Every structure is written in C-alpha cells, then in structure tokens.
Amino acid sequence: MDSENRHAVIFDMDGTLIDNMMVHHRAWQRKLATLGLDWDLDKIHQEVHGVNIEILERIFGDRFTPEERQKISDEKEAEYRKIFEPELELIAGAGDLLHDLKKSNIPLGMGTAAPPPNVDFVMNNLDLWRYFDVVLHSEDVKIGKPDPEIYLKVSGELDVSPERCIVFEDTPTGAEAARRAGCKIIVVTTTHSADEFNDNDHVVKFITDYTEVTPSEVLGYLD
C-alpha cells in the first residue's frame, strides 16, 4: 500500500505508556545527591529532561569525562529500574488501545529517549514487543528531542509519511519533536498540564489516560 494512503500510530514510552516520570525524578534525585546536588523534586522536574548525557552536560558542564558521564547515566538507570520494578504497569486503557489498533492492522511504532536497557525492561515485563512494528530508542538517533529525528526515523521505517502519523506524547519537548516531524499529537497529561502545550498547533487532544480515546477517534484525526 502506498505510504501516502496509510495511517500509523507512534508512542513515546516514558510518561506516555507508563506513568514513570516521578520514578525517574526520584532516581535522579538520589544520583545527583551523590554528586553534591541536593535538589528537591520540584527542581528535578524543572531541570532534568531529555537524554541523560545531555542532562549531565547541561548541569555539570565539563566536570566529567564522556566515560564518567556514561557511567553516571548507567548507574542512574539501574536505580530507576530498581525503584520501578514493583510498580511497573501500563497507564489505564493503554493495553486495550494497543490491542485494538494491532487487531485493525494499524502500523505501530515507538520513539523513545530511553536507553536500551530501560526499553527492554518495560517491553519484556509488560509483554509489549508483540504490538510494535518499529521500536527506536536513544541510541538510534544522533540528536534527541525536540529534534524531530526519532519521529522521522520511526515513520520512515513504518513506511508511512509523518503527516499520516499521530504521536502520543507527554512532554512539551517530545511534542515539539513530533510537531517538527509533521505529525499530529495526542498529549497524555501525566507530567505536564495542557497549558504547557499552548504553542504547539499540532496537538489535537489531551487525555489523562487511554480510556478517554478510541481507535476510531485516533485515526479520525488523520482523515
């Protein structure tokens, strides 16, 4: 089928399929404390976003070598998985939506800034691999969100033009990446309020969980 006549649905992972951003914040809080930064969770929420290496460069400048930054990143992610494992679950309704879209033969993709071990952690424990045709993570792109690279790559591998894709996102940064790629966006308000997306004219709907949207409604935004 010609890519111009197909639809596809693309999901971010963290904060979008799983409500885990506060877990990440707690893991960052613990890790930064070992590095001499005693930040509360509000400060973490404001300052810690994006790819780990970029976060560490932004906060610490050239204090650490690339190898040290990678080690710190790996340690933070191990802490995250340790905290989150007992709590890991999909956001309400997400499993049903994935099942229904897959049953309707809609191409499904994932574009996440998460590192591979975290992707495997979520996908394996929640049995999600069966739903997705394409899964790309932090090591599959050169530039993180809000650059559109990851969503352009996912749509390309799905063989669907970005304009025929709708992206589920939870952050203004991620939504901006989807907008720059040319995709429409449904925002899951797990970590950010609707008014934080006022500048993004590609957002078509806000939901608190997936019980508030149906497959036909999702695809209707692309007609």
N, C-alpha and C positions, 0 to 999 in steps of 0.2 A: 504494500500500500504506500502511496506517495506520502512523504513526511508532512506535506502541507495539509493533508486531509486527516491526520491522526491527532488524537489528544494524548497527553501524558500528564501524570501527577508526580511531583517531586517533593520529597520531605527532607527537611533538616532533621537532625536527631535530638541533640541535647536541648531540652526545654520545649521541644515540639512533639516528639513521640513519647518522651519520658520527661517527667517533671523533676529534673535533677539539678537545676542550676544552683539551688541553695546548697546542694551537696558539694558541687564544685567550689562554691564560695567557702564552705567550711573547710574543705581540703586546702584551698589556697591560704586561708587564714592560718591554719596550722603550719603550713610550709613557710610562709612569709615570716612567721614568728621566729622560726629557727634561723632566719636570715637577718633578724634585727628589726623587723617592721611589725609593730603591734597595732594592726588595723582592725577596726570593728567591721561587722558585716555590711553596714551601710557604705563604708569606704570601699570595701571589696567590690560591692555591687557597682559603684560608680567607676572604679578604675580598672577592674580586671575583666577584660572582654577581648575576644579574638584568639589567635593562635598563641600557645604557651611561650614560644621563643620570642615572639614579638612583644608579649606582655612583659617578659623579663627584661628585654632591651629597653622598653619604654620606662619601666620602673627604676632599673638599676644602671642604665647606660652601658658603659663598657667595663663594669666591675667584674663581670665573669667572662671567661673564655667561651667560645661556642660549645666546647665539650662540657664545660661546667653547666652551662645553661641547659643542655640536653639532659644531663644527669638530674638537675633540679626538676625539670619538667617530668621526667620519668618517675621520680620519687613522689611528686605531687599526684600524678595519675594513679599510682599504686595506692596512695592514701585514699583517693576518691573511690576507687573500686572497693576497698576495704570498708569504707563507711556505707556505701550504697548497696552492697550486695543483699543485705537483709530487707531492703526497702524496694528493690527493683520491680517495677511494673509499668505497663503502658498507661498513658493517660486515658481516662474513661472514653470508651467508644472507638478508640483508635484501631483495636483489633478487628472490630466489625467492619469498619470502613476499609481497611486493607483487604480483608477477605472479600468484600463485595466488589471492590474495584478489580481485584485479581480475577474473580469469577467472571467479570464482564470483559476480561482480556484487555484491560487498560494497562499500557506500559507504566511501570512504577520505577522511580529512581530515588536515590538518596544522595544528598550532597552535604556532608558534614565537615566541620572543622576539627572534629575529634580525631585523636591519633588512632592507629590501627588496633592496639590492644583494647581500647575502650569500645570501638566499634564491634570487635569480636565478643567482648564481654556482654554487650547488650543484645546483639543479634543471636548469639548462641543461647543465652539464658532465656530469652523470650521467643526463641524459635521464629525469627523474622526473615531469615535468608530466603525462605520459600516464596516470599511475596515480591522480592525486588529483582528486577532485571539488571539494574546497574547500581552499584554502591561505590561512591568515591569519598575519600577521606583526606585528612590534612596532607598526607604525603603524595597525593595525586595532583597537587597544584603547586605552582610557584608562588602565587600571591593569594593571601587569604581574603575572606570577606572584609569589606564591602566590594572588593574587586569581583566582577562577575564570572571570573574564570571557572569556578567549580560548577556553576549552573549552566554555563555554555558547554562545558565538557559532558555533563550528565545528559543534557538534551541531545547533544551530538551523538553520544553512544546509544541513546534510545532511538536515534534517527527520527526525531520529532523537532520541528523548528521551535525555538524558545517562545515565540508568540503563541504557540499551541500548547504550552505547558502552564500549569498552575502549581505554584510552590507554597507549601505550608512552612511558615517560619515563626519564630517567637521574638526575635530581636530587631531593632531598627537597622543594625549593621547587616544582618542577614537579609532582611527585606530589601535593603538598598542594593545588595548584590543581585537579588532576583530582579529588581526593577531595571538595573543597568543591563541585565541579560535580555530584557524584553518580556519577562514572564509576568503573569498576573499572580497575585499573592493573597492567601488567606492567613491571617495572623492568629496564632494561639496565644492568648494573653496570660501565660503562666508567669512571666517575669517582667513584662513591660505593659503599661496601660495604653489604651487605644490612642490617647492624645500624643503619645511619643512618636506616632507614625503619621502625623498630620502632613508632613512634607512629601509623603510617598503616594503618588497618584495611581499606582498600580495595585494598591490594596483594595480588594473587593468585599471583604467580610472579616469580621472579628468573631472569634469563638473562645469560650473558656475551656471547652473540651469537645470531643468529636461527636457527642450525642446531639450537638447543635447543627450538624450539617449532614446532608445525604449525598450519595454518589451522584445522583442526577443533578443536584444543585451544584456540586463541584464542577461537573462537566458542562453544565449550563452556562457558566461564566466564560467558557471558551467558544460558544456558538456565535 
